[in-house]
Amino acid sequence: MEHSRHEGATVQSVTERYSAAAFEREEALCCPVDYDPKYLKIIPQEVLDRDYGCGDPSTYVRSGETVLDLGAGGGKICFIAAQIVGPEGKVIGVDMNDDMLELSRSAQPTVVEQLGYDNIEFRHGRIQDLMTDLDALDSWLSARPAKSAADYKDLEAHLAKSRQTHPLITNDSIDVVISNCVLNLVSDDEKPHLFQEIFRVLKPGGRIAISDIVSDKDSPEHLKNDPELWSGCISGALTEKGFADALSQAGFAGVRLDKLEQTPWQVVEDIEYRSATYVAHKPSDTAMTDEEIEVIYTGPWERVTDEIGLTYERGERIKVRGTDANRLRSGAYADHFVIFGEENDSNSCC
Ligand SMILES: C[S@@+](CC[C@H](N)C(=O)[O-])C[C@H]1O[C@@H](n2cnc3c(N)ncnc32)[C@H](O)[C@@H]1O
């Protein structure tokens, strides 16, 4: 992705705009979404009012899972997910904005009281750097304000150490990463690292379900440089294909554009911006083997090619490495392949 000139102004505009939107509902940031009303009953009205999502990734969450919500805002999706995962599960919401965190954290006791259990945590961090705990950094800096180059070096050393010893989100710890209308707000330079961070924190076999705004064409620089359009979840959007490619490049398998609104949410200079939801999974490492396994692609297309360039002809039995067979067993692939040697294949007749 190209380096662009907009970074400073747009990052600042995101902070300022969502601070204001934490106090008062901003209509221009609201994209109509139908959530399951049964999950909304226990959520305080001020959180429901400040809903700036564009989809509902909570529908991909299952009971007992550990869920990470990137850019949790007022906490609505976390409060929904907390009900779905139940007391055996856990929900972590990350946001970089102090005022949004104040909104979500102050609503949490009301939700928890009605739930009868507390499985929610809101953490302070930037989603493109899920190693750095910004609350911990705040505490460290208030005890040792950086006033000189020597202090700055101490700070760097402290950060390097704490990122290893106390990361905001540890490696391989999350079953499903969700997000609702946030990834577009991260600068283009940092987007590749953002996708790598999502990959890092997922358990092998873990999934993503990310709702975001995507565009049908690239946004030109002058739109990206417009702080209003950037902070409004418009000009930072990846294209429909760019989003899928970014997931593949980070190592995700089974990347799928699961939902795409027909009607654009916004049209700017002939570019259509609409809500989408992508799903994908982190390949499981339980069968990292080179033993060859036979697989058949069942269709419906005549031929398909996966993200590592393997082509499968419908109905043709081919040998793949165990690692690749393992990838085809999971996520969106699973319904399209017969994999020989699977436990439930034996005794399949009579
Ligand atoms: C459009 S709102 C969506 C909020 C929430 N997901 C919802 O459904 O209402 C974007 C949120 O992402 C947060 N945010 C934006 N960029 C972020 C970043 N780089 N790291 C962490 N949070 C970020 C903002 O503070 C804001 O709360």
PDBQT file of the ligand as one rigid body, heavy atoms in Angstrom, charges set to zero:
ROOT
HETATM    1  C1  LIG A 401     -17.317   3.766  13.686  1.00  0.00    +0.000 C 
HETATM    2  S1  LIG A 401     -16.979   3.532  15.383  1.00  0.00    +0.000 S 
HETATM    3  C2  LIG A 401     -17.586   1.896  15.636  1.00  0.00    +0.000 C 
HETATM    4  C3  LIG A 401     -17.804   1.601  17.096  1.00  0.00    +0.000 C 
HETATM    5  C4  LIG A 401     -18.432   0.246  17.393  1.00  0.00    +0.000 C 
HETATM    6  N1  LIG A 401     -17.709  -0.832  16.775  1.00  0.00    +0.000 N 
HETATM    7  C5  LIG A 401     -19.901   0.206  17.014  1.00  0.00    +0.000 C 
HETATM    8  O1  LIG A 401     -20.311  -0.777  16.391  1.00  0.00    +0.000 OA
HETATM    9  O2  LIG A 401     -20.640   1.113  17.396  1.00  0.00    +0.000 OA
HETATM   10  C6  LIG A 401     -15.226   3.374  15.408  1.00  0.00    +0.000 C 
HETATM   11  C7  LIG A 401     -14.610   3.085  16.789  1.00  0.00    +0.000 C 
HETATM   12  O3  LIG A 401     -13.283   2.607  16.574  1.00  0.00    +0.000 OA
HETATM   13  C8  LIG A 401     -12.386   3.303  17.414  1.00  0.00    +0.000 C 
HETATM   14  N2  LIG A 401     -11.101   3.325  16.716  1.00  0.00    +0.000 N 
HETATM   15  C9  LIG A 401     -10.811   3.948  15.559  1.00  0.00    +0.000 A 
HETATM   16  N3  LIG A 401      -9.550   3.699  15.190  1.00  0.00    +0.000 NA
HETATM   17  C10 LIG A 401      -9.039   2.891  16.143  1.00  0.00    +0.000 A 
HETATM   18  C11 LIG A 401      -7.769   2.284  16.339  1.00  0.00    +0.000 A 
HETATM   19  N4  LIG A 401      -6.781   2.461  15.467  1.00  0.00    +0.000 N 
HETATM   20  N5  LIG A 401      -7.577   1.525  17.435  1.00  0.00    +0.000 NA
HETATM   21  C12 LIG A 401      -8.572   1.353  18.342  1.00  0.00    +0.000 A 
HETATM   22  N6  LIG A 401      -9.796   1.899  18.211  1.00  0.00    +0.000 NA
HETATM   23  C13 LIG A 401     -10.023   2.650  17.122  1.00  0.00    +0.000 A 
HETATM   24  C14 LIG A 401     -13.013   4.663  17.620  1.00  0.00    +0.000 C 
HETATM   25  O4  LIG A 401     -12.529   5.246  18.801  1.00  0.00    +0.000 OA
HETATM   26  C15 LIG A 401     -14.493   4.284  17.690  1.00  0.00    +0.000 C 
HETATM   27  O5  LIG A 401     -14.868   3.943  18.981  1.00  0.00    +0.000 OA
ENDROOT
TORSDOF 0
